[in-house]
Amino acid sequence: MIFEGKVWLFGDNIDTDAIIAARYLSTYDPAELAEHLMEDIKPDFAGLVSSGDIIVAGNNFGCGSSREHAPLAIKGAGVSCVIARSFARIFFRNAINIGLPILECPDDLSHLQSGEDRLQVNLDEGLITHLQTGDFYKSAPFPPFMQEIISRGGLVEYVMLRIENER
Amino acid sequence: MSNSNESTMIEKILAAHADKDKVAPGDLVNARVDLALGNDITAPVAIREFMRFGLDKVFDPDKIVLVPDHFTPNKDIASAEQAVALRSFAKQYAIKNYFEVGRMGIEHALLPEQGLVWPEMLIIGADSHTCTYGALGAFSTGVGSTDLAAAMAIGEAWFKVPPTMRFEYEGKLPPYVGGKDLILYTIGHIGVDGARYRAMEFVGSAVDNLSMDGRLTMANMAVEAGGKCGYIQPDEITFEYLKGRLAGDYTAVYSDRDASYEKIYKFDVSDLEPQIAFPSSPDNVRPVSEASGIDIQQVVIGSCTNGRIEDLRLAASVIKNKRVHPEVRLLIIPATQDIYLQAMEEGLLKTFIEAEAVVSTPTCGPCLGGHMGILARGEKALATTNRNFVGRMGHPESEVYLCNPAVAAASAVTGTIVDPKEVI
């Protein structure tokens, strides 16, 4: 899978309350959630982000609450991929489980110009290329087991296959 | 990493549930789940995903727990609909551990109290504070809704075996300093990602002497350091707590003497002050002496972190025969119906109401900015809850400070953050 999109830059320790505030958790419709994506830390974000864009963040992205509404809101906004130096563990699971592409990239990408720079992401190779400068960055590969969940489209599809095999 | 056969408590529990002799940090395992938990926010998503499997039964209806505690009693029509989804699913799939309003409590206070948690269990919950049950010698961790859906279908979940960090707390804690202060101090020391993906083992004389309520508070906030779980190995206090709550037997497991730890922290806590987490991160921690004088408009005593009977006793002992400051709202939220009743029988609720506090039915409510005490722009709250992220309790320009129940009660009287020893 290859994505190209505009970069939106976020810092370290972006918590799931920041990604989607609890006051919007009385729905789990991705499109409705997307209208409030990052609202408390970047109020205009839902209006700025467009389909295919890429979120680039620092350490511990998605810390805090287990709400799957956070990756659902990101997916609902059409974000193609989240790249972070590291992810909080429940967010990491949730993203893999619902089929939201994520990449863990150890390089510091905080110099990128938010809302201006464009990246190309080759998910299978874990390769990130800056479309204007040609710089490239490598992300850590997922273990084969997780790659299988991702390639099937999520945990439900993965488990479904097992259930069908046992029938 | 040693090559001995020695393991931590967590490694033993994961190995046993994955039918392996031994596991090591970094191993990916598929493990049997003894209990799977969801609430009124996370379970509706899990139910939607579960329905895609097209199954007419769950893996084991007795191993699923559903607790409508976040936006209940229903705060609006949308949350009422989510509660219906939970209720209908519980009925359709014969899940007996569904706790209706009137019987429910905040999940992580409720499950141990109801005897649903014991040592050596493997528990997952679609709620990040599921790590609480490590206080009883279980491996328990927060997951998302889709993980819960899969576990409800097949009774298994995948795990990466975490490296373990050991935290040793030595010394006798001063008055008005407890489990909340130990964990806040720890998070302040290592940061909100200091134990990311790690198991946190809490040991030492200060932990040995903590009550079960204090231990539950410590394990509860392991996730605030990024931890996969936090745990305390079972001892007499654990066994005493479990007595009378459980129908069956259980086996306690322990870390071996030569178990491998990724890192060991040692803290002398004999002079520890009450700790305060400043806005807007649980690792922005300073001693109360550096917070004194900060004015507050709301105080919340409750939540899965500090809404247990001992927390209420402590708060009542501080506020007895005093009055809440005229410009402060004090909200007391007993975490379960049993705690509520106990607090009533002990006269604690009378103490609170005479002090002009509000006493609420059990709910997560204000802790996550749901309902029952939302902050306006510019307001500051002091809370015994677990998170103080931007906008956590209301308006994005409101602020939350975190503390223990004694500090909360004392500060509600003075209207500014204060060390309880200055109020007594």
HADDOCK unambig.tbl for C-alpha pairs under 7 A between the chains (distance, minus, plus):
assign (segid A and resid 17 and name CA) (segid B and resid 392 and name CA) 6.69 0.50 0.50
assign (segid A and resid 18 and name CA) (segid B and resid 390 and name CA) 6.95 0.50 0.50
assign (segid A and resid 22 and name CA) (segid B and resid 368 and name CA) 6.25 0.50 0.50
assign (segid A and resid 22 and name CA) (segid B and resid 369 and name CA) 6.29 0.50 0.50
assign (segid A and resid 22 and name CA) (segid B and resid 370 and name CA) 6.26 0.50 0.50
assign (segid A and resid 23 and name CA) (segid B and resid 369 and name CA) 6.61 0.50 0.50
assign (segid A and resid 23 and name CA) (segid B and resid 370 and name CA) 5.80 0.50 0.50
assign (segid A and resid 25 and name CA) (segid B and resid 41 and name CA) 6.66 0.50 0.50
assign (segid A and resid 26 and name CA) (segid B and resid 78 and name CA) 5.50 0.50 0.50
assign (segid A and resid 26 and name CA) (segid B and resid 79 and name CA) 5.25 0.50 0.50
assign (segid A and resid 28 and name CA) (segid B and resid 45 and name CA) 6.83 0.50 0.50
assign (segid A and resid 40 and name CA) (segid B and resid 391 and name CA) 6.59 0.50 0.50
assign (segid A and resid 40 and name CA) (segid B and resid 396 and name CA) 5.57 0.50 0.50
assign (segid A and resid 60 and name CA) (segid B and resid 193 and name CA) 6.33 0.50 0.50
assign (segid A and resid 64 and name CA) (segid B and resid 224 and name CA) 6.65 0.50 0.50
assign (segid A and resid 65 and name CA) (segid B and resid 127 and name CA) 6.85 0.50 0.50
assign (segid A and resid 65 and name CA) (segid B and resid 128 and name CA) 5.29 0.50 0.50
assign (segid A and resid 66 and name CA) (segid B and resid 126 and name CA) 6.42 0.50 0.50
assign (segid A and resid 66 and name CA) (segid B and resid 127 and name CA) 5.28 0.50 0.50
assign (segid A and resid 66 and name CA) (segid B and resid 128 and name CA) 4.82 0.50 0.50
assign (segid A and resid 66 and name CA) (segid B and resid 142 and name CA) 6.62 0.50 0.50
assign (segid A and resid 66 and name CA) (segid B and resid 143 and name CA) 6.14 0.50 0.50
assign (segid A and resid 66 and name CA) (segid B and resid 144 and name CA) 5.52 0.50 0.50
assign (segid A and resid 67 and name CA) (segid B and resid 42 and name CA) 6.55 0.50 0.50
assign (segid A and resid 67 and name CA) (segid B and resid 144 and name CA) 6.40 0.50 0.50
assign (segid A and resid 68 and name CA) (segid B and resid 144 and name CA) 5.60 0.50 0.50
assign (segid A and resid 68 and name CA) (segid B and resid 145 and name CA) 6.15 0.50 0.50
assign (segid A and resid 88 and name CA) (segid B and resid 196 and name CA) 6.70 0.50 0.50
assign (segid A and resid 88 and name CA) (segid B and resid 226 and name CA) 6.55 0.50 0.50
assign (segid A and resid 89 and name CA) (segid B and resid 197 and name CA) 6.07 0.50 0.50
assign (segid A and resid 90 and name CA) (segid B and resid 142 and name CA) 6.86 0.50 0.50
assign (segid A and resid 90 and name CA) (segid B and resid 143 and name CA) 5.53 0.50 0.50
assign (segid A and resid 90 and name CA) (segid B and resid 144 and name CA) 6.55 0.50 0.50
assign (segid A and resid 94 and name CA) (segid B and resid 144 and name CA) 5.63 0.50 0.50
assign (segid A and resid 97 and name CA) (segid B and resid 146 and name CA) 6.41 0.50 0.50
assign (segid A and resid 156 and name CA) (segid B and resid 150 and name CA) 6.69 0.50 0.50
assign (segid A and resid 159 and name CA) (segid B and resid 150 and name CA) 6.79 0.50 0.50
assign (segid A and resid 160 and name CA) (segid B and resid 53 and name CA) 6.07 0.50 0.50
